[in-house]
Amino acid sequence: MKIYKHWARATAEARTEGGTLKVECLGASETSPEDAAAKAREKAAHAAERRTRGEPPAQYPYPDRPLREELVGEITREGQLIGAVTRNSYGSLVLNSASVMFVDIDRPREPAFAWLKRLFGGRVEGVEEKVVARVRNVVDTTPGLGLRLYRTAGGYRCLVTSGTYDPTSPESRALLERFGSDPLYIRLCEVQESYRARLTPKFWRCDAAAPPTRFPWVDADHEAKYREWEQSYARHVVGYATCALMGSFGTAAVVPEAQQILDVHDKFACTGADELA
């Protein structure tokens, strides 16, 4: 998993035709604040050189750039890191899993003129029926596969419980594609070397304010404002759930690593509230 404990900022000056330009970059490290600071300085110096030469800033298209997320907690098994909880750019908690697969499935669109078919008494297969049918088909044609299917505010989510998968492997990609997972999510899993599932609601779905600042914070004052926002956000999400369990499919056996991830996921994401956010 590419989860970074330490972040740092660094600036460098570029000389342009319009004068001196200050360039700021972020550095991330899994080992130490000093390493993060060194990487930030290196990136800033490189960026300043590019601007001095008249070249545009380097672009790191999502999801290829490191995720700027605060590490909230770690999940270990027999001394090994198997998962981590982070807080994403808009303030929701996210569960990152090293090898227990989460599948993100967008809600399918209804076929064109479905309303017309219903008008004349025809039957149109519902969106949820299609998703369940697809999940059943994948399970039925994959010996030993077992999973839990959840409904979310914008689609569906699977948590595979029967085994573990390397998110960078062809096997992982093939299985995610069979489920109809979002291509951007598949790419994110490969690049970040982990599977992801949002645990807490999106702030705009529960009438909470947007975060006032973004991690990593510029200074202590910015962090203090963010911590105040966290408390307000926690009050607003009461009464909402991130997902609701629809059922279990396939083999009932749950591997120990999946059980640990499952316990954390359901504790935070499945609160039992009627409204999904």
N, C-alpha and C positions, 0 to 999 in steps of 0.2 A: 504494500500500500504506500502511496506517496502522500503521507500525512506529515506535515512539517510542524514541529513544536516551536521553532524559533523563527522570528521574522525581524527584519531590520530595514531601515531606510538610509539611502545615501544620495548625495547630490554631487554634480560635477558641472563645470561651466563649459559651454560651447561658444566659439567665436563665429558669429554669422555676419552677413552684410548689414543686418539691422542692429548689430551690437552684440553684447554678451547675453547669452541665454542660459538660464539655469535648468538643468535636467535632473529629475528625481527618479530613482528606481528602487525597487524592493528586492531584497534577497531573502531566501528561505533556506532553512537547514534542519536536518533531523538530529544533529549532534550538539550544537552549542550556539549561543547568541553571537559569539565571536566569529564563527564560521558564517552565520547569516549576514553579519556586518561586512565581512570580506567579500562575499558574493554580491552584496548590494553595491559596494564600491566598484567592483569589477564591471558590473552591468552598467552602472552610471558612467564610468569612464568610457566604456565601449559606445554607449549611446551618445555621449558628448562628441566623440570622435566622428561618428556618423553625421551628426548635425553640422559639425565644423566643415566636413567635406561636402556638405550640401545634400546629403542623402536623407531620405525620409526615415522616421523612426521605425525600428524593426517591429513587425507585426507578429503576434503569437495568437492565432485564431483559437477560440474556444472549440474544443476542450483541451487544446495542446498546452496551454499555459498552466502553471501551478494554481491550485485552488486556494484563494486567500481566505482561509477559514480558521477560526480560533479552535484549538483542541480543547474540548470540554471534559472528555473522559476516555479511558482505554479499557478494552475488554481482552483479557488474556486467558490462555488455557495451557496448563503445564509449562508456564514460563514463556509462552510464545504469544505475540500480539496477533489476535484474530479479528479485532474490530476496534473502531474508534467512533466516538460521538463528537461531531464538530458543529459549529454554528455557521450557516451559510451567509451569503451576501445580503439577504433580506431578513436575516434574524431567526430563521427556523433551525431547529436542531436536525441534524442528518446523521443517520447510521451508516458508517462505511464498513464494509465487510471484506476481509481478505480473500475468502474462498467460499462463503455461503452465498449462493446466488439469489439476488433479487431481480425480478423481471418487471420492467416498466411497460405497460400496454396502454396506449392511447385509446380513447373511446372511438370506435368506428363510426363513420357517417352512415346515415340511412341512405338507401339507394334513391336515385332520382325518381320523383313522382310516386313515392311510397304512399303518400296521402291519397292519391287518386285510386290506387289499387284498393286501399281500405274503404274508400267511398263506395266502391262497387262490390264490396263484400269479400274481397280477396284477403288472404292472410300474408302479412309481411313479417318475416322473422325479426324479432326484436334485437336491439344492439347487444343487450346482455346475453341473450341466447347465443348469439354468434361468438362472443368471447368465451363463454362456457364450453361451447361445442369445440372451439379450437383448442382450448386447454385440455379437454377430455381426449381429443385426437392425439395430441402430443404425448400425453400420459399413456394412452392405450398402445401407442406404437413405440414406446421407449421402455423396455423391460426394467423393472426395479425403480422407476422414477416415482417420487412422491412429493407433493407440494401442498401449500395452502394458498387459496385464492382470496384476495381482498378487493373490495370496491373502494375507490378514492373519489374525491370531488371531481376530478377530471378524467378518470379512466379506471384502470385496474392494475393490480400488483400481485405478483406471485412470489412466494418465498419457497425455494426448493429445500426440502428437509431430508431427503434420502441420501445425500452425498455432497461432496465439495468439488469445486471446479476452479481451475486457474483462470482468472478473468482475461488473461492475455492469450489463451489457447484457442486454436481453431474449434475445438469441441465446444467451448463456451460460446463463441460467436455463432456457431451453427444452431445451438439450442435456443439462444436468444432470438435468432432470426425465425426459427420455427414457431415461436410464440407470437411473432409479429411485433417484437419490441422496437421501440423508436431507434432509428439508425444513429442518431446523435448520442443516445444513451449507451448504445453498444460501443461506440467510439470512445466515449468517456470512460467506460469500464476498462477498456484496453490500455488507454494512455495513463490513467490514474492507478491502474493495477488493483482495482477494488470494485465491488458492487455498492450501490448507494440507494438509500430509501429515506425519504423525508419523514421525520418522527412527529413534528409539531406543525400546527396550521400556518398557512401563509397569512401574514398580518392583514392584508387587505380583505381577506375573507371573513375576518372576525372583528372588523371595525377598529382595529388598532392602528396607531400611527406608524409611519415608516421609521426605521432606525435613523437617529440623527447623525451618526458617524459610521465609518466602516473600519473594520479590522484590517491590518494592524493600525492602532491609533497613533496619531501624530504626537500626542502628549497625554499626561495624566488627566487633564481637564476633559479631553475628548472621551477618554475611557470612562470617566465618572458619569458623563452624560449618557453614554451607552448603557451603563449599569442601571441607571434610573429607568431608561427605556425598557430594559429587560424585565424589571419588576412590573411595569405597566403592561407589557405584552403578556406576561404570565397571568395577569388578572383577566385580560381580554379573552384568552383562549379557553378559559374554563367554560364548559358547556359545548365544546366542539371536539370532534375527533378527526384524526387524519385519515383513517381508513376503518372499514368494517369487514370482519371475516365473513366470506360467503360460503366457504366449505373447504374440506380437504379432499384431495384426489390422489389416486394411486396407492402405492405401498404406505402402510401406516408407520413403518420403522423410521425413527428420527435419529440421525447421527448426533453424538454428543455436542460437536461444535455447532451444528445447526440449532440445537436446543438452547444453547447459550445466547445465540444471536436472536432466536425467536423470542426468548423471554424478555430481552431488552426491547425489541421491536414492539411487542404487544403491550408492554407496560406503558410505553409512551404514546404509541400511535393509535391503539384501540382502547379508548377511554370508555366506550359504551354510549357516548353521546349520540343523539339522533342526527345532528347536523354535521356534515363532513366539510372540512375546510383545509 
